[in-house]
Amino acid sequence: MPDTTIRHSLKWKLWCMALVAALCTAILAGTTLYRSVDGFLQARHNARDIRQFTTVFEAANLISAERGPANALMSADEAQRPRARAWLEQLRRQTDDHLHRLELGAFPPELLAAVHARLDAGRRAVDRVAAQAAGARRDDDIQAAIEAMFAAWDSYFGLIQWQATELMRRDQELTAPLFKTMMLGNLREYAGRLGSYLIAPLAAGEPIPLRNRIEGQITRGRLLELWALLRPSAEALPLDAEFRQLRQQAEIRYFGDGLGLVDRLLAEAPAAGGYSLDAVRFTDRYVATMQPLEALRERLLALTVREFEQREHRALQALATLGLTTLLSLCLLAGLVLAVQRRLFGPLLRAADAVVTLADGAPALPHPRPGEAGEVRRLYHAMAMVSERLMERGRLTRELEQLALTDGLTGLLNRRALDELGERAAASPRRQDCPHLILLDIDHFKSINDGHGHPAGDQVLRELAELMRAQLRQDDHLGRYGGEEFAVLIEGYRLSEAALLARRLRRAIRHHRVRLGGEQTLSISASIGVAGGPGLGWEQIVRRADEALYRAKAEGRDRVRIYRRPPAGEQPSS
Ligand SMILES: Nc1nc2c(ncn2[C@@H]2O[C@H](COP(=O)(O)OP(=O)(O)OP(=O)(O)O)[C@@H](O)[C@H]2O)c(=O)[nH]1
């Protein structure tokens, strides 16, 4: 018996293999997906951090920018004061707005508190000077207020450094953009400071103190250093056309006009007529030349933010592509397994069913369905051939079996067939199956052969077979039991009825005329022995019928003798 347990089923093995393949795919894809998700989250964090850093830096820029109107206010006359005050108030509001937003973020409170303290101190110093009448302001107070505002920026720069360090520690990829941004922020701050060193002397009409000149030179040196780092060929700088254009504008406006203005005032001795520009006008003109520096920093930050947003977008695309590819691979695998199951196992199982019906001798071959594979069609074709051969073989076997049980001359059952039927009937427990045997032998048959030839003898045998068949019921079995010996096996008769049938047969034979060639006819007779009855074995019946037949022959032929069971102690009689 074939092992059909599920463990040995090909379908089960296929599903197992598919499961293993799906697991391998999932593990492989999972590892890559994990990296991809990690990359995407990192890119998203970086984009968010850079945007946040932009906000932080804007506040620094505003603190720096506050110094312009503060300087103007501290050196303004009565007429200039309202405009400078309005300008300063507007910038202070913007700065406070930004700082307020920062407080909501995760900055160390002590750093924020220090920024507020320094900024308040700087603003108070500015306001104290601004509150004095134009003529009463001392350049030392102005210088002190300016330096207090420098300290506010320095304090805020500490906050920027803290955040930059935090971000760089989280991802080193942020190092370059953060440094570039800080560099540009410093550039704007140093430019502002350089101008501020001139404000107090300009406001007071005093010569520029040596300390201011030295600080100014140091600041100028830093400015030029930073600017050199931002030369157009610097690889770390963006190739963006607008950025390059802004750099060019800064080169002309600030490093040309702005520094030129500072140099001119440094060169001017505060003679009797004073400086060629007062502090307010200087501030107006100088602040305007710093504009491209601010634009440059904003552009760099915008480009950096854009680049990180693009990275985030690309990481998301890669993640989506990988996810979809994985899903598609798993779907394809499942589809493949289902297709194999439908296209291969379905037909195989139908073929198996057909083979079983074929073995039972009732072939019901499966028909190929549309779209079924060529291999399956070949299998069905081979099965059709096997079925055809089996049918042919069955037919031949049946023919052989028939031949083995049939007498070739008369077409009647042969002795073997009759014996089989007789044994079966004798063995049957049903009373109505109880068999009787009429054994019939043609008298002097040898003389027919001798006198008329062997073919005439054959003709007699054939005609006698037909004659007897005509006398019998459908259920009676007629056979040729030997050379010129016939046998009738009957069931459901009593012995007397069997004897009657035997006598009828004898009479029919006696009255029959065999026509040989021409007018010549031949009459024949037969001797008959009858035996049978309940409780007898087939061999016994045959032996008894034979005995009765022998007696019929012995007593003169052409007669019927019946084997009767003798009373106890007596010889059997016929
Ligand atoms: N034509 C022909 N003769 C056969 C066939 N089978 C047996 N015989 C002959 O049947 C004859 C039987 O002869 P015997 O056994 O002497 O019997 P009988 O001549 O009928 O004599 P009794 O039976 O005593 O009346 C033999 O000559 C066999 O050759 C057959 O198929 N065809």
The ligand as a Tripos MOL2 file, in Angstrom:
@<TRIPOS>MOLECULE
LIG
   32    34     1     0     0
SMALL
NO_CHARGES

@<TRIPOS>ATOM
      1 N1        -15.8520  -38.6520  -34.8740 N.pl3     1 LIG1
      2 C1        -15.4410  -38.5990  -33.6410 C.ar      1 LIG1
      3 N2        -15.2250  -39.7330  -32.9370 N.ar      1 LIG1
      4 C2        -14.8360  -39.7010  -31.6670 C.ar      1 LIG1
      5 C3        -14.6200  -38.4760  -31.0190 C.ar      1 LIG1
      6 N3        -14.2410  -38.7470  -29.7270 N.ar      1 LIG1
      7 C4        -14.1930  -40.1190  -29.5600 C.ar      1 LIG1
      8 N4        -14.5830  -40.7170  -30.7600 N.ar      1 LIG1
      9 C5        -14.6800  -42.0910  -31.0090 C.3       1 LIG1
     10 O1        -15.7280  -42.6610  -30.2650 O.3       1 LIG1
     11 C6        -15.4980  -44.0520  -30.1970 C.3       1 LIG1
     12 C7        -15.8820  -44.6180  -28.8650 C.3       1 LIG1
     13 O2        -15.9150  -45.9850  -29.0090 O.3       1 LIG1
     14 P1        -16.1930  -46.9560  -27.8650 P.3       1 LIG1
     15 O3        -15.5520  -46.4290  -26.5650 O.co2     1 LIG1
     16 O4        -15.7270  -48.2800  -28.2580 O.co2     1 LIG1
     17 O5        -17.7160  -46.9710  -27.6760 O.3       1 LIG1
     18 P2        -18.9190  -47.3790  -28.6360 P.3       1 LIG1
     19 O6        -18.4200  -47.7320  -29.9460 O.co2     1 LIG1
     20 O7        -19.8740  -46.2160  -28.6410 O.co2     1 LIG1
     21 O8        -19.5450  -48.5390  -27.9310 O.3       1 LIG1
     22 P3        -20.5280  -48.4940  -26.7180 P.3       1 LIG1
     23 O9        -20.2750  -47.2770  -25.9710 O.co2     1 LIG1
     24 O10       -20.1540  -49.6490  -25.8760 O.co2     1 LIG1
     25 O11       -21.9000  -48.5310  -27.2580 O.co2     1 LIG1
     26 C8        -14.0350  -44.2440  -30.5550 C.3       1 LIG1
     27 O12       -13.9410  -44.9130  -31.8580 O.3       1 LIG1
     28 C9        -13.4800  -42.8600  -30.6070 C.3       1 LIG1
     29 O13       -12.4450  -42.7790  -31.6310 O.3       1 LIG1
     30 C10       -14.8210  -37.2820  -31.7430 C.ar      1 LIG1
     31 O14       -14.6470  -36.1790  -31.2690 O.2       1 LIG1
     32 N5        -15.2400  -37.4280  -33.0330 N.ar      1 LIG1
@<TRIPOS>BOND
     1     1     2 1
     2     2     3 ar
     3     2    32 ar
     4     3     4 ar
     5     4     5 ar
     6     4     8 ar
     7     5     6 ar
     8     5    30 ar
     9     6     7 ar
    10     7     8 ar
    11     8     9 1
    12     9    10 1
    13     9    28 1
    14    10    11 1
    15    11    12 1
    16    11    26 1
    17    12    13 1
    18    13    14 1
    19    14    15 2
    20    14    16 1
    21    14    17 1
    22    17    18 1
    23    18    19 2
    24    18    20 1
    25    18    21 1
    26    21    22 1
    27    22    23 2
    28    22    24 1
    29    22    25 1
    30    26    27 1
    31    26    28 1
    32    28    29 1
    33    30    31 2
    34    30    32 ar
@<TRIPOS>SUBSTRUCTURE
     1 LIG1         1 GROUP 0 **** ****
